[in-house]
Amino acid sequence: MVMKKVKKDVGPSDLKGSEAEVGIKVCQPGVLKGLPVDGLRLHPAISDIPTVYGVSWKDFLADVKERGIQEPIVVQKGGILLDGQLRLKAAKEGGFKTIPARIVDLNPEEQVHYIFTSALGRRHLTDDQRAVLAHWYRESVLSPEAKKDRSTKANMAKKYGKGSSPTPTLGNKQKVDTRTVAARMFGISRKKVEKVSELPRELQLEVLKGNLKLHEAVKKIAAQKKRQEIAKFGKEVPADKRWDLFCEDSITGMADKKRFPDNSVDLVFSDPPYNKEAIPCYSKMMQEIPRILKPGGSLVVYYGAYYLPEVLNSIRPKLTWWWQLAIKLDASETIKGKSVFQGWKGLLWFCKGGMPKKHPAINDIIVGSKRPEKLYHVWEQSVDDAKHVIEKLTDVGDMVLDPFAGSGTSLIAAVQLHRRAKGFEIDPKHYAVAHGRILKETQEPVVEIGTAA
Ligand SMILES: C[S@@+](CC[C@H](N)C(=O)[O-])C[C@H]1O[C@@H](n2cnc3c(N)ncnc32)[C@H](O)[C@@H]1O
């Protein structure tokens, strides 16, 4: 590879320091110099700030190789890099020996301030990304500063502009609201900064990198909290005789004839994982399901439309094909690689013997079910959809089995409809959530003595 090595003479036209664009707090212009690319250390505050925000590294590197480093990096006296991680990396990879640098002499607080405000100057930051920077800035600069006695409202106002406290009626001795100051500095709402502060650092980083939207990260945390709470509840409340959930592999578990005698289950209602690697689950579960289903019993399964032929091939040799049901989705989902907007989700229905046991006619389109928030499981299905099927295909007291229970949706539907239920969940974390959730959502209403009508 022929590399163009530019020994650039850095001139004043190169002085496009991002702090000048930001206009918040301009640091000294510094001294321009060509510095050796090796031997610079990263300032600790810079290491977490991702270097690329939507810029293709390949394009950037190609540009640097062709035109050299156009904008000097910024280095604190003594060799600490404050701005220009990506440029430094490109200079090294591009084979440059030196890099144009602006040497500044800032105190520790100014260094951190500089790092954050220069990141802020990058125009392609979304509000969510700004909110993360605002929160970090608040943590590392504003809060420690505000803790010092001298950082009264008056001091902060002098430093960060009038109105940096949201409560102007408070006296000057009153501590400032650093969240509001950070929000104003970074041009976003206080609420967003507050939301970021509730996220763990790994998720803040994901938002800053643009991998996750702030509202998605907030939802992720809410779901985690909910799962922890429900699992804890499951540990505290005694088990219930109407259902059994086993934390084990259903393929071997269903082969246990004591727990699953021949002809003992009225309905298998399940949602096996349907990514490509999991497709063998369908044929594996068919080793036992035909044996344990009662004659006239049904198997109703969700499936991924991509693999419908494989799913049908796994089930059809062992059970009778009966029908399919369609769950109408609220919004269409784009199906990758198929040029399709999918507006419904399918359920396949098979039975043991010539036909299913007698039941009232079932509507094969399921509409208007409450959609799950997917707080308990990423693949959580709707309790209403499960009830639609269970109610029609079984009677009170019948046995419903779900070999892939996830967060326990089918068992909840069955027990709420006064059926008995059994299920398997192989993952202990999902199991704990499902166990607590089934307990919680199938609790009988408590009638206090003297209050019943
Ligand atoms: C698609 S999810 C089910 C989600 C469920 N419908 C709900 O509403 O939460 C499938 C579940 O099957 C579990 N699983 C996969 N293989 C299993 C096996 N061999 N035995 C038991 N559970 C299994 C997975 O851990 C996953 O939680």
The ligand as an ORCA input file, in Angstrom:
! r2SCAN-3c Opt
* xyz 0 1
  C     -40.588    -17.598     22.355
  S     -40.214    -17.781     24.023
  C     -41.787    -17.939     24.768
  C     -42.353    -16.602     25.181
  C     -43.720    -16.769     25.811
  N     -44.725    -17.057     24.831
  C     -44.115    -15.528     26.609
  O     -45.209    -14.980     26.359
  O     -43.338    -15.086     27.452
  C     -39.588    -19.403     24.103
  C     -39.025    -19.795     25.435
  O     -38.674    -21.181     25.387
  C     -37.544    -21.394     26.214
  N     -36.939    -22.676     25.761
  C     -36.171    -22.881     24.685
  N     -35.855    -24.192     24.589
  C     -36.454    -24.808     25.633
  C     -36.527    -26.157     26.076
  N     -35.902    -27.128     25.396
  N     -37.228    -26.435     27.180
  C     -37.862    -25.464     27.876
  N     -37.829    -24.150     27.501
  C     -37.154    -23.834     26.393
  C     -36.696    -20.173     25.979
  O     -35.811    -19.948     27.061
  C     -37.759    -19.060     25.839
  O     -37.971    -18.408     27.056
*
